[in-house]
Amino acid sequence: MNCTIVYYTKTKDVQLTIGAIMSHTYKVIELVGSSPISSDEAVKNAIAEANKSLLHLRWFQVIETRGHLEEGLIAHWQVTIKVGFTLDSNA
């Protein structure tokens, strides 16, 4: 099945045909990344570790952000994320 998208503009019409629409099944896991630098770094650390052992990572969603304080200052960031990856249909 192909999908055709038509864009209408004032100067010209553009038609784009996309090949077969794929449907995917995702598995979702929850991870907690940490970093002394930032919450963004904590997310990157969690995804980098997951990428070492999982294939086909596709998306992530931040669920919770928290931190560890020492003497009133942020010492460590902890970020809980959900990560979705497509299942290998050849397995």
N, C-alpha and C positions, 0 to 999 in steps of 0.2 A: 504494500500500500504506500503510495506517495502522497506527500502533503505539498500543496501549492500555496504560497503566500504572495499576495499582490499588494504592492505599495502604490498608493495614488498620491502624486505630488502635483504641484502647479506646472512644473516643466515637463515631466514625463512620467510614465507608468513603468514600474519595475516589477517583473515577475520572477520569483525565485522558487524553484522546485527542489524540495529536499527528498532524498532517497527514503527508503522504507523507514517508517517510524518504529523505533525499537521500544519495547517495554522491558523494564528491569525489575528485578527483585533485589531488595537491599537487606543486608543484615546490619543491625545497629548495636554498637557497643558503647559503654560509658567508660571514660578515662578521666584521670586527674593528672594534669601536668603542673609542674612547679618551676619557679624561677626566682632568684633574688633580684632580677632586673626589672621585670614588668609582667603584667597579665598577658600581653601579647606574646612575650617570650615563653610563658608557661604553656600557652596553647600550641605554639610552634614546637616546643619540646615534646609534648604529648603526641602530636601528629608525627613527628620525626621518629619517635620510638615505635609507634604503631606501624609505620611504613616499613620498618625493618622486618616484620614478620607477617604482615597482611598485604594482600594484593587488592588492586582495584579500589583504593580509597577514593570516594567521590565528593563527600561533603562533611561539614561539621556544624554543630550548634552549641553555643555556649549556654550551659545550664546554670552554673553558679560561679561566682568569683568571691574568693575570700583571701585573707592574708594572715600572716603571723607577725606580731608586733614585738619589738624589743626596745625597751626604754622609750616608748611612745613613738617609735619610728617603724615604718614598714621594713621588715627584714626579709620577708619571703611572700611571694604570690602563689596562690593555689587556684587553679581553674578547672572546674568539672565540665567536660564536653561530651556530647554524643557524636560518634563518628559513624557515618554510613558508608558501606562498601558493597559493590555488586558481587553476587555469588558467581562463581566460575561454572558455567553451564557444561564445561568439558569434564568436570570432576566426577 
